[in-house]
Amino acid sequence: MKIAFWGAAREVTGSNTLVEAAGKKILLDCGLFQGSRLNDERNSEPFAYNPAAVDFVVVCHSHLDHTGRLPKLYRDGFRGRIYATAPTKELAYLVLLDGEKLMAEEARRNGGKILYGKEDIDGVMELFEALGYDETLEISPGIKLTFKNAGHILGSAMAQIEADGKVLIYTSDLGNNPSELLDPPATTAHADYLICESTYGGRVHEDISRRQEKLNSIIESTIAQNGVLMIPTFAIERTQELLHDIEHFCNMGNCLVPNFYLDSPLAEKVTAVFEKYPEFLNGKVRTSHDKDIFGLERIIMTSTARESQQIDGAPSPKVIIAGSGMLNGGRILFHLQRYIGDPKNTLLIVGYQAAGTLGRRLLDGEKEVKIFGKTYKVEARVLAIGSYSAHADNPQILAWVAKISGIQKVFLVHGESSQATILARDLADKLNLTVLMPQIGEEYLLN
């Protein structure tokens, strides 16, 4: 068995790992590199391997940094099988369509070409085959694939590959526990090799029990100042958890003044997928599935561009939830340019912000930023609630890995070097494991 790392190596985005086993080539995820622009030059570069020679792709969840280059892979010749859970397949289609639209808009503003068209998305979707949790499929003689719940987003999975007498586990993104909506990540008894994410490998998340309290306080402050609360959010999971918490806020008798806007057609469609697959949610949510757990009756959804523009004419106070989550595109930018210069307003960051993104720069304290080529002074408050993260933190990863026996090597991916280095040290010191932090293009033979 041989593995080569072609993305998310010493950085968070661009997931792309090639496994060669039993005479076949298996790609683990195929995501976009994300930074200041979706049309990153690296995304346009030819793949380091021949897409037509890849036999299988294993897609562990639907986020763009794990799926965003699948249509390019198809356009460049891939015609093998793609394995994912049923929710991941449906969500990936929505995410890819939305990503193509954002890239086209960016190309019109800044020049350049988009990576692929809708025909490539439709083509690659024809190659998907759904696989459930804990189902084992022999995808080729001598190669078995099993998905286990990763607890990250709806339908997210860890991939277990058995081939050449070895067991390889790829976490993709490991979920933050406890989650309001999902079961915790599944455990596994044995693995010879582990490819593990490290996005928050050096951090400890805020206590999730205080999350509701903090959100309530920020909404109440927005009401008191007659301001605007902007929440850039990822359409999958983060939006649904926010809606769930806002519903709780409203049920406590606090929801008399602000209007809540979900300004994301993608998030609206994603929420419908959540309602379609209750079996992928945790027991608490499943038992209340007949209820409006996301409070959709009181949320004003804006599907069209005209409806989105009308939000700005609505009176304050108001809460606007819109994509994209890292502020590198989407409708949130139109609201941000209008409201960022007023100290009565608040920008609330609830998700990971990759290096180079506008969200990361605002979170790091920049006082002037450019939006659509125009410079704006940052007068609005910039706050963050870390416990909305969908990634496991350092103690959670250590506890999860400690339950696996037989690990010969751990490869850390999906993390900036600062985070991965801390996790690597802790895995070595506390669990006595051999840990590697591969760079782009490095290959390893697993004996």
KEKERO-344687 format. One record per residue (C-alpha): x, y, z. Coordinates in steps of 0.05 Angstrom, whole numbers. Example, Ala and Ser with C-alpha at 12.3 -4.5 7.8 and 13.67 -1.06 7.14 Angstrom:
# residues 2
+--------+--------+--------+
!     px !     py !     pz !
+--------+--------+--------+
!    246 !    -90 !    156 !
!    273 !    -21 !    143 !
+--------+--------+--------+
END
This chain:
# residues 447
+--------+--------+--------+
!     px !     py !     pz !
+--------+--------+--------+
!      0 !      0 !      0 !
!     25 !     69 !    -18 !
!     -3 !    138 !     -1 !
!     12 !    205 !    -32 !
!    -12 !    272 !     -4 !
!    -35 !    323 !    -56 !
!    -76 !    370 !    -14 !
!    -92 !    392 !     58 !
!    -19 !    379 !     76 !
!      4 !    430 !    129 !
!    -58 !    470 !    112 !
!   -133 !    460 !    122 !
!   -163 !    460 !     52 !
!   -153 !    423 !    -13 !
!   -165 !    353 !     13 !
!   -134 !    303 !    -35 !
!    -97 !    238 !    -17 !
!    -82 !    182 !    -66 !
!    -79 !    111 !    -41 !
!    -51 !     55 !    -84 !
!    -69 !    -16 !    -61 !
!    -83 !    -84 !    -93 !
!    -67 !    -55 !   -161 !
!   -119 !      1 !   -156 !
!   -116 !     76 !   -145 !
!   -164 !    105 !    -93 !
!   -171 !    179 !    -83 !
!   -193 !    203 !    -14 !
!   -233 !    268 !    -25 !
!   -219 !    318 !    -80 !
!   -230 !    388 !    -52 !
!   -216 !    460 !    -68 !
!   -158 !    499 !    -39 !
!   -192 !    558 !     -6 !
!   -162 !    625 !     11 !
!   -174 !    696 !    -12 !
!   -205 !    672 !    -78 !
!   -244 !    610 !    -98 !
!   -209 !    611 !   -165 !
!   -142 !    599 !   -132 !
!    -88 !    586 !   -183 !
!    -72 !    519 !   -150 !
!   -143 !    495 !   -164 !
!   -132 !    507 !   -239 !
!    -67 !    469 !   -242 !
!    -66 !    399 !   -273 !
!    -73 !    343 !   -222 !
!     -7 !    311 !   -202 !
!    -33 !    244 !   -225 !
!    -74 !    221 !   -285 !
!   -148 !    228 !   -267 !
!   -166 !    176 !   -320 !
!   -122 !    125 !   -283 !
!   -159 !    134 !   -216 !
!   -205 !     75 !   -203 !
!   -245 !    101 !   -143 !
!   -258 !    164 !   -104 !
!   -281 !    161 !    -32 !
!   -318 !    225 !    -12 !
!   -324 !    230 !     63 !
!   -367 !    292 !     67 !
!   -395 !    348 !     24 !
!   -357 !    411 !     43 !
!   -326 !    447 !    -16 !
!   -254 !    436 !      9 !
!   -268 !    361 !      4 !
!   -310 !    359 !    -60 !
!   -297 !    422 !    -99 !
!   -250 !    394 !   -152 !
!   -291 !    331 !   -167 !
!   -321 !    362 !   -230 !
!   -251 !    382 !   -253 !
!   -228 !    310 !   -240 !
!   -286 !    287 !   -285 !
!   -271 !    340 !   -338 !
!   -198 !    316 !   -339 !
!   -217 !    243 !   -351 !
!   -239 !    208 !   -288 !
!   -295 !    157 !   -300 !
!   -289 !    110 !   -240 !
!   -337 !    100 !   -182 !
!   -348 !    150 !   -126 !
!   -370 !    125 !    -58 !
!   -405 !    169 !     -6 !
!   -464 !    165 !     42 !
!   -533 !    183 !     14 !
!   -536 !    252 !     49 !
!   -465 !    268 !     25 !
!   -484 !    253 !    -46 !
!   -544 !    300 !    -44 !
!   -508 !    354 !     -6 !
!   -447 !    350 !    -52 !
!   -491 !    365 !   -112 !
!   -520 !    427 !    -79 !
!   -450 !    450 !    -56 !
!   -419 !    440 !   -124 !
!   -474 !    478 !   -160 !
!   -467 !    535 !   -110 !
!   -391 !    535 !   -116 !
!   -395 !    538 !   -192 !
!   -441 !    598 !   -187 !
!   -394 !    634 !   -139 !
!   -334 !    619 !   -183 !
!   -370 !    645 !   -244 !
!   -387 !    710 !   -207 !
!   -315 !    717 !   -184 !
!   -289 !    705 !   -254 !
!   -335 !    760 !   -281 !
!   -310 !    809 !   -228 !
!   -236 !    792 !   -230 !
!   -224 !    758 !   -296 !
!   -199 !    688 !   -305 !
!   -235 !    624 !   -321 !
!   -277 !    578 !   -278 !
!   -254 !    507 !   -264 !
!   -314 !    471 !   -294 !
!   -386 !    479 !   -316 !
!   -453 !    449 !   -297 !
!   -445 !    393 !   -347 !
!   -383 !    370 !   -309 !
!   -422 !    371 !   -244 !
!   -478 !    330 !   -274 !
!   -428 !    282 !   -304 !
!   -390 !    269 !   -240 !
!   -455 !    259 !   -200 !
!   -472 !    201 !   -245 !
!   -412 !    164 !   -217 !
!   -435 !    166 !   -144 !
!   -456 !    104 !   -106 !
!   -485 !    109 !    -36 !
!   -458 !     69 !     22 !
!   -486 !     69 !     92 !
!   -450 !     72 !    159 !
!   -418 !      7 !    181 !
!   -432 !    -26 !    114 !
!   -371 !    -61 !     84 !
!   -365 !    -64 !      9 !
!   -311 !   -100 !    -30 !
!   -301 !    -46 !    -83 !
!   -249 !    -89 !   -119 !
!   -220 !   -158 !   -106 !
!   -177 !   -150 !    -43 !
!   -201 !    -80 !    -25 !
!   -256 !    -69 !     27 !
!   -286 !     -1 !     43 !
!   -326 !     14 !    106 !
!   -356 !     81 !    126 !
!   -362 !    100 !    200 !
!   -398 !    161 !    227 !
!   -349 !    220 !    233 !
!   -399 !    265 !    271 !
!   -376 !    326 !    231 !
!   -435 !    345 !    187 !
!   -496 !    309 !    161 !
!   -474 !    244 !    129 !
!   -400 !    255 !    144 !
!   -358 !    192 !    147 !
!   -290 !    164 !    164 !
!   -264 !    115 !    112 !
!   -234 !     48 !    132 !
!   -196 !     15 !     76 !
!   -172 !    -57 !     83 !
!   -122 !    -79 !     30 !
!    -54 !   -112 !     24 !
!    -63 !   -140 !     94 !
!    -67 !    -70 !    124 !
!   -122 !    -28 !    154 !
!   -120 !     47 !    138 !
!   -167 !     96 !    172 !
!   -179 !    165 !    142 !
!   -217 !    211 !    189 !
!   -230 !    266 !    137 !
!   -259 !    316 !    187 !
!   -273 !    290 !    257 !
!   -334 !    320 !    291 !
!   -338 !    363 !    353 !
!   -374 !    328 !    410 !
!   -426 !    339 !    437 !
!   -466 !    362 !    378 !
!   -537 !    388 !    381 !
!   -554 !    350 !    318 !
!   -507 !    291 !    308 !
!   -483 !    230 !    344 !
!   -410 !    231 !    366 !
!   -356 !    203 !    321 !
!   -355 !    127 !    319 !
!   -297 !     90 !    350 !
!   -256 !     37 !    315 !
!   -217 !    -18 !    349 !
!   -157 !    -27 !    304 !
!   -117 !      8 !    249 !
!    -47 !     -2 !    223 !
!    -44 !     69 !    195 !
!    -84 !    131 !    210 !
!    -93 !    194 !    168 !
!   -121 !    244 !    218 !
!   -145 !    315 !    213 !
!   -114 !    369 !    257 !
!   -154 !    433 !    244 !
!   -160 !    448 !    318 !
!   -104 !    401 !    339 !
!    -72 !    453 !    385 !
!   -135 !    482 !    416 !
!   -188 !    468 !    467 !
!   -259 !    490 !    447 !
!   -302 !    534 !    490 !
!   -351 !    498 !    535 !
!   -410 !    483 !    490 !
!   -457 !    492 !    549 !
!   -443 !    567 !    547 !
!   -457 !    573 !    472 !
!   -531 !    588 !    479 !
!   -516 !    639 !    534 !
!   -465 !    676 !    490 !
!   -511 !    676 !    429 !
!   -569 !    702 !    471 !
!   -525 !    758 !    498 !
!   -502 !    779 !    429 !
!   -573 !    780 !    401 !
!   -598 !    819 !    462 !
!   -541 !    869 !    453 !
!   -561 !    877 !    380 !
!   -633 !    891 !    401 !
!   -611 !    941 !    454 !
!   -568 !    980 !    404 !
!   -620 !    975 !    348 !
!   -564 !    945 !    307 !
!   -552 !    891 !    256 !
!   -521 !    823 !    273 !
!   -487 !    791 !    213 !
!   -469 !    717 !    218 !
!   -429 !    689 !    159 !
!   -440 !    615 !    161 !
!   -430 !    550 !    123 !
!   -495 !    525 !     93 !
!   -485 !    455 !    121 !
!   -489 !    441 !    196 !
!   -468 !    510 !    223 !
!   -531 !    542 !    195 !
!   -576 !    487 !    221 !
!   -544 !    490 !    291 !
!   -553 !    566 !    291 !
!   -626 !    559 !    271 !
!   -635 !    508 !    326 !
!   -605 !    555 !    378 !
!   -645 !    615 !    353 !
!   -708 !    573 !    359 !
!   -689 !    561 !    432 !
!   -676 !    635 !    442 !
!   -744 !    652 !    414 !
!   -779 !    599 !    455 !
!   -752 !    630 !    518 !
!   -796 !    691 !    504 !
!   -741 !    735 !    477 !
!   -761 !    737 !    405 !
!   -805 !    799 !    403 !
!   -762 !    850 !    368 !
!   -710 !    827 !    316 !
!   -725 !    798 !    248 !
!   -684 !    737 !    230 !
!   -664 !    729 !    157 !
!   -634 !    667 !    126 !
!   -604 !    697 !     64 !
!   -577 !    634 !     33 !
!   -615 !    593 !    -19 !
!   -563 !    538 !     -9 !
!   -576 !    535 !     66 !
!   -651 !    532 !     53 !
!   -641 !    472 !      7 !
!   -591 !    439 !     55 !
!   -641 !    445 !    113 !
!   -691 !    406 !     70 !
!   -639 !    351 !     63 !
!   -632 !    349 !    139 !
!   -706 !    338 !    145 !
!   -703 !    283 !     92 !
!   -652 !    242 !    130 !
!   -672 !    241 !    204 !
!   -636 !    174 !    213 !
!   -570 !    211 !    206 !
!   -587 !    257 !    264 !
!   -579 !    241 !    338 !
!   -633 !    209 !    380 !
!   -655 !    273 !    414 !
!   -668 !    307 !    348 !
!   -700 !    245 !    317 !
!   -752 !    241 !    373 !
!   -773 !    312 !    359 !
!   -772 !    306 !    284 !
!   -845 !    322 !    278 !
!   -831 !    390 !    308 !
!   -802 !    452 !    274 !
!   -733 !    441 !    305 !
!   -702 !    496 !    262 !
!   -755 !    548 !    275 !
!   -768 !    557 !    201 !
!   -836 !    588 !    213 !
!   -806 !    650 !    243 !
!   -745 !    655 !    197 !
!   -751 !    700 !    136 !
!   -719 !    663 !     78 !
!   -695 !    703 !     19 !
!   -686 !    660 !    -43 !
!   -679 !    713 !    -98 !
!   -627 !    768 !   -105 !
!   -683 !    820 !   -101 !
!   -708 !    791 !    -35 !
!   -636 !    793 !     -9 !
!   -629 !    867 !    -28 !
!   -694 !    883 !      8 !
!   -664 !    861 !     74 !
!   -623 !    925 !     76 !
!   -686 !    966 !     73 !
!   -718 !    930 !    131 !
!   -716 !    965 !    199 !
!   -666 !    946 !    252 !
!   -654 !    908 !    296 !
!   -644 !    848 !    252 !
!   -602 !    785 !    247 !
!   -575 !    764 !    179 !
!   -548 !    694 !    169 !
!   -515 !    687 !    101 !
!   -458 !    652 !     64 !
!   -403 !    643 !     52 !
!   -375 !    620 !    119 !
!   -305 !    648 !    107 !
!   -330 !    713 !     74 !
!   -295 !    695 !      9 !
!   -358 !    704 !    -32 !
!   -433 !    700 !    -27 !
!   -488 !    747 !     -3 !
!   -456 !    762 !     64 !
!   -407 !    809 !     29 !
!   -464 !    854 !      5 !
!   -490 !    862 !     76 !
!   -420 !    870 !    104 !
!   -402 !    928 !     60 !
!   -466 !    964 !     83 !
!   -460 !    951 !    158 !
!   -387 !    942 !    174 !
!   -376 !   1016 !    186 !
!   -426 !   1025 !    243 !
!   -406 !   1008 !    315 !
!   -478 !    990 !    331 !
!   -470 !    929 !    287 !
!   -436 !    862 !    300 !
!   -402 !    810 !    257 !
!   -405 !    742 !    292 !
!   -356 !    689 !    268 !
!   -379 !    618 !    283 !
!   -334 !    575 !    239 !
!   -262 !    562 !    219 !
!   -230 !    617 !    178 !
!   -174 !    595 !    131 !
!   -111 !    636 !    126 !
!   -119 !    691 !     74 !
!   -195 !    695 !     76 !
!   -231 !    760 !     93 !
!   -261 !    726 !    154 !
!   -192 !    708 !    181 !
!   -166 !    779 !    171 !
!   -226 !    809 !    207 !
!   -219 !    759 !    263 !
!   -145 !    777 !    268 !
!   -165 !    850 !    279 !
!   -154 !    885 !    213 !
!   -184 !    955 !    216 !
!   -191 !    966 !    141 !
!   -213 !    915 !     90 !
!   -230 !    913 !     16 !
!   -298 !    887 !     -7 !
!   -310 !    885 !    -82 !
!   -249 !    929 !    -92 !
!   -271 !    985 !    -45 !
!   -239 !    999 !     23 !
!   -281 !   1000 !     86 !
!   -264 !   1018 !    157 !
!   -282 !    965 !    208 !
!   -324 !    999 !    261 !
!   -372 !    941 !    275 !
!   -355 !    893 !    331 !
!   -323 !    828 !    308 !
!   -339 !    771 !    356 !
!   -331 !    696 !    354 !
!   -364 !    635 !    386 !
!   -314 !    578 !    381 !
!   -360 !    523 !    406 !
!   -398 !    523 !    340 !
!   -338 !    489 !    308 !
!   -354 !    424 !    274 !
!   -283 !    399 !    285 !
!   -256 !    359 !    344 !
!   -206 !    396 !    388 !
!   -141 !    370 !    418 !
!   -170 !    331 !    477 !
!   -225 !    301 !    434 !
!   -176 !    277 !    381 !
!   -129 !    248 !    433 !
!   -186 !    211 !    467 !
!   -211 !    184 !    401 !
!   -142 !    160 !    377 !
!   -127 !    128 !    445 !
!   -182 !     77 !    433 !
!   -149 !     49 !    370 !
!    -99 !     -7 !    377 !
!    -41 !    -26 !    332 !
!    -26 !     41 !    301 !
!     42 !     41 !    267 !
!     41 !    112 !    241 !
!     -4 !    173 !    244 !
!     -5 !    222 !    186 !
!    -32 !    291 !    205 !
!    -69 !    330 !    152 !
!   -122 !    385 !    149 !
!    -86 !    432 !    196 !
!    -40 !    492 !    194 !
!     30 !    474 !    217 !
!     21 !    508 !    284 !
!    -39 !    466 !    301 !
!    -13 !    400 !    273 !
!     54 !    409 !    309 !
!     20 !    413 !    377 !
!    -23 !    352 !    363 !
!     37 !    313 !    336 !
!     75 !    327 !    400 !
!     16 !    305 !    444 !
!      3 !    242 !    404 !
!     77 !    223 !    411 !
!     84 !    242 !    485 !
!     18 !    219 !    512 !
!      2 !    159 !    467 !
!     73 !    139 !    446 !
!     56 !    142 !    372 !
!     99 !    156 !    311 !
!     71 !    218 !    278 !
!     86 !    249 !    211 !
!     65 !    316 !    181 !
!     69 !    304 !    106 !
!     81 !    360 !     57 !
!     48 !    367 !    -11 !
!     73 !    313 !    -58 !
!    104 !    268 !     -6 !
!     93 !    193 !    -15 !
!     98 !    137 !     36 !
!    103 !     62 !     26 !
!     64 !     27 !     81 !
!     97 !    -40 !     94 !
+--------+--------+--------+
END
